[in-house]
Amino acid sequence: MVGSFLPVPRARLPFRSVMVASTNDPYGSIGVARELAQAWGSEFVDVGGLGHINADSNLRDWPQGQSLLRKLMLGRPV
């Protein structure tokens, strides 16, 4: 599955963005996530060991994620 996303673009994004990454995501390392955030000009947030962050990860409403999204939408630092 990861191969279907290759090559990953490394150009700076033309809009504000946040890279939210987990330390134990089986699909990508925290180091690669940090490198991509830097390449894209994204703010980086390490949320600890949450596995792969998606609808199947049982995070439910995930208040931390909602807070990060709210801050992004309001233009505040995450």
C-alpha positions in Angstrom: 0.0 0.0 0.0 2.8 2.5 0.9 4.2 2.0 -2.6 1.1 3.5 -4.1 2.0 6.9 -2.6 5.5 7.0 -4.1 7.2 9.2 -5.0 6.2 11.5 -2.2 6.4 15.2 -3.3 8.9 17.2 -1.3 8.0 20.7 -2.5 6.9 23.3 0.0 3.1 23.6 0.2 1.5 26.9 -0.8 -0.7 26.9 2.3 -0.4 26.4 6.0 -0.4 22.8 7.0 0.2 20.5 10.0 1.8 17.1 10.0 0.4 15.0 12.8 2.4 11.8 13.4 2.5 8.9 15.7 5.7 7.3 17.0 4.5 3.8 16.2 2.7 4.1 12.9 3.4 0.9 11.0 3.1 2.7 7.6 5.8 5.4 8.3 8.4 6.3 10.8 8.3 9.4 12.9 11.6 10.5 11.4 10.2 10.4 7.8 7.1 12.3 9.0 9.3 15.0 10.5 11.4 15.2 7.3 8.2 15.6 5.2 6.9 18.3 7.5 10.1 20.2 7.1 10.1 19.8 3.3 6.4 20.9 3.1 6.8 23.8 5.5 4.3 22.2 7.8 4.1 22.5 11.6 4.9 19.1 13.2 3.0 17.5 16.0 4.2 14.2 17.6 1.1 12.6 19.2 3.0 9.7 20.8 2.1 6.1 20.2 -1.3 6.1 18.6 -0.5 3.7 15.7 -1.8 4.7 12.2 -4.1 7.7 12.6 -7.2 6.9 10.7 -10.9 6.0 11.1 -10.0 2.5 12.1 -7.7 3.4 14.9 -10.4 3.7 17.6 -9.6 7.3 18.4 -13.3 8.1 18.3 -13.9 11.9 18.4 -10.2 12.4 19.4 -10.3 15.7 21.3 -6.6 16.3 20.6 -7.1 16.0 16.9 -10.1 18.3 17.0 -8.1 20.9 18.9 -5.3 20.7 16.3 -7.8 21.2 13.5 -9.5 24.1 15.3 -6.2 25.8 15.8 -5.2 25.3 12.1 -8.5 26.7 11.0 -8.2 29.7 13.3 -4.6 30.4 12.2 -3.2 29.7 15.7 0.0 27.8 16.3 -0.6 24.2 17.1 
